Amino acid sequence: MPITMIVKDSKPKGRTRSSTDRELDHSWGTTSFRNEEDKDKAAFVERKLKKEFNADNSRVTAKVISNVK
């Protein structure tokens, strides 16, 4: 069984899908992701966008999340 290790980069400081989802979960008790794995994948992509393009505001789509292996 392979183990996948994720190295965390710096978090974006602006509005992202993950930050919007945290607010949604806190206020309404629901989420916009199918499962915890998709939530982790979105946060991973947002950190990569921050690292590569210095993007503090990003909206990761479901298509991008499903392409993350």
Backbone bond lengths (Angstrom), bond angles and torsions (degrees), N, CA, C in turn:
res aa  C-N    CA-C-N  psi(-1)  N-CA   C-N-CA  omega(-1)  CA-C   N-CA-C  phi
1 M - - - 1.453 - - 1.523 108.24 -
2 P 1.332 117.62 115.34 1.464 120.26 -178.43 1.528 111.39 -71.55
3 I 1.304 114.68 148.90 1.462 121.78 177.52 1.520 107.93 -110.77
4 T 1.320 116.33 130.36 1.452 121.63 178.27 1.522 108.45 -104.01
5 M 1.316 116.12 125.69 1.460 120.60 178.13 1.518 108.53 -108.73
6 I 1.310 116.22 131.67 1.457 121.61 178.62 1.522 108.22 -110.96
7 V 1.325 116.06 124.49 1.452 121.39 177.36 1.514 107.31 -95.32
8 K 1.314 116.43 124.75 1.458 120.20 -176.03 1.524 111.17 -83.71
9 D 1.307 114.74 135.19 1.459 122.02 173.10 1.519 107.28 -100.36
10 S 1.316 117.20 -175.61 1.461 119.42 179.86 1.520 110.73 -68.46
11 K 1.324 115.57 146.50 1.460 120.96 -179.26 1.526 110.26 -81.43
12 P 1.336 117.63 144.55 1.462 120.82 174.52 1.530 110.09 -65.15
13 K 1.321 116.14 145.86 1.458 120.77 -177.61 1.524 113.82 -93.21
14 G 1.308 118.00 -13.48 1.464 121.91 -177.38 1.519 112.65 -95.62
15 R 1.348 115.52 -157.75 1.461 121.99 179.87 1.520 110.02 -82.07
16 T 1.311 115.17 126.42 1.448 121.94 176.70 1.517 108.22 -132.08
17 R 1.315 116.17 170.46 1.469 119.24 178.56 1.533 110.20 -64.58
18 S 1.318 117.03 -35.66 1.467 120.44 179.11 1.521 111.76 -65.96
19 S 1.333 117.25 -42.16 1.471 119.61 179.84 1.528 110.86 -68.86
20 T 1.326 116.84 -37.74 1.468 120.36 176.23 1.526 110.26 -64.73
21 D 1.325 116.61 -38.81 1.460 120.69 179.28 1.530 111.08 -66.38
22 R 1.330 117.75 -38.71 1.475 120.41 177.09 1.519 110.74 -61.45
23 E 1.331 117.27 -42.25 1.463 121.09 177.98 1.531 110.51 -65.05
24 L 1.316 117.02 -41.89 1.459 121.85 178.54 1.530 110.81 -61.95
25 D 1.323 116.32 -44.05 1.462 121.17 179.34 1.530 111.00 -65.05
26 H 1.331 116.21 -41.14 1.470 120.05 -179.89 1.531 111.82 -66.96
27 S 1.311 116.69 -42.66 1.465 120.56 -175.68 1.527 113.65 -81.39
28 W 1.322 116.92 -41.16 1.463 120.93 -172.14 1.527 114.28 -114.84
29 G 1.324 117.22 -11.08 1.454 119.99 179.41 1.511 114.70 74.24
30 T 1.318 117.15 22.99 1.464 121.76 179.36 1.523 109.04 -133.13
31 T 1.302 116.82 172.09 1.456 121.52 -177.77 1.524 110.03 -134.25
32 S 1.322 115.52 162.09 1.462 119.96 177.92 1.520 111.86 -99.41
33 F 1.331 117.55 1.13 1.456 122.02 179.67 1.519 110.78 -101.85
34 R 1.333 116.28 153.53 1.466 120.96 178.83 1.523 111.37 -69.58
35 N 1.343 116.15 -39.21 1.464 120.15 -177.47 1.534 109.39 -155.23
36 E 1.323 115.82 177.41 1.470 121.03 -178.97 1.522 111.69 -65.86
37 E 1.318 117.10 -32.19 1.462 120.55 179.66 1.532 110.81 -62.67
38 D 1.324 117.59 -42.69 1.462 121.02 178.27 1.525 111.15 -65.36
39 K 1.315 116.56 -35.65 1.471 120.56 177.57 1.529 110.32 -64.15
40 D 1.330 116.76 -42.17 1.464 121.28 177.96 1.522 111.71 -66.41
41 K 1.333 116.43 -40.02 1.463 120.52 178.28 1.527 111.29 -63.20
42 A 1.330 116.93 -41.65 1.463 120.43 179.04 1.524 110.70 -63.42
43 A 1.319 117.24 -43.49 1.469 120.71 178.21 1.526 110.62 -63.00
44 F 1.333 117.21 -38.15 1.462 122.21 177.59 1.526 110.80 -61.37
45 V 1.335 116.54 -48.07 1.470 120.62 179.98 1.526 110.56 -64.29
46 E 1.317 117.92 -39.35 1.469 120.94 179.26 1.532 111.00 -63.56
47 R 1.341 117.37 -39.33 1.465 119.63 177.33 1.525 111.03 -66.55
48 K 1.347 116.54 -37.75 1.469 119.74 177.99 1.529 111.16 -66.10
49 L 1.328 117.14 -39.74 1.466 120.38 176.84 1.522 110.50 -63.25
50 K 1.326 116.59 -37.83 1.464 120.99 177.73 1.523 109.66 -64.50
51 K 1.336 116.57 -44.47 1.462 120.82 -177.82 1.520 111.90 -67.26
52 E 1.334 117.20 -47.68 1.464 121.55 -174.47 1.524 114.02 -76.79
53 F 1.353 116.57 -41.40 1.460 120.14 -172.40 1.524 113.88 -120.03
54 N 1.343 116.69 3.20 1.464 121.96 -177.93 1.530 110.84 57.05
55 A 1.327 115.80 38.64 1.468 122.25 -177.75 1.525 109.84 -88.66
56 D 1.334 116.79 111.48 1.463 120.56 177.77 1.521 111.75 -87.47
57 N 1.314 118.13 -24.55 1.462 122.69 177.98 1.525 108.59 -114.27
58 S 1.332 115.80 121.39 1.462 118.91 179.41 1.516 109.71 -151.97
59 R 1.308 115.28 150.18 1.463 122.29 175.66 1.519 106.78 -125.30
60 V 1.294 116.44 104.80 1.456 122.86 -179.05 1.520 108.09 -81.98
61 T 1.332 116.26 126.00 1.457 120.58 -179.15 1.528 111.58 -85.31
62 A 1.328 115.83 164.17 1.461 121.47 178.70 1.524 111.17 -62.38
63 K 1.316 117.50 -32.15 1.468 121.31 179.37 1.532 110.30 -63.83
64 V 1.316 116.89 -41.87 1.468 120.83 178.88 1.529 110.03 -67.64
65 I 1.326 116.69 -41.60 1.471 120.65 179.83 1.521 110.60 -61.75
66 S 1.321 117.80 -41.98 1.458 120.39 -177.92 1.535 112.14 -71.02
67 N 1.332 117.85 -19.35 1.463 120.95 178.66 1.522 112.68 -83.50
68 V 1.324 118.27 -13.74 1.462 121.93 178.52 1.520 108.39 -75.69
69 K 1.307 116.41 127.17 1.478 121.02 -178.64 1.498 110.35 -100.44
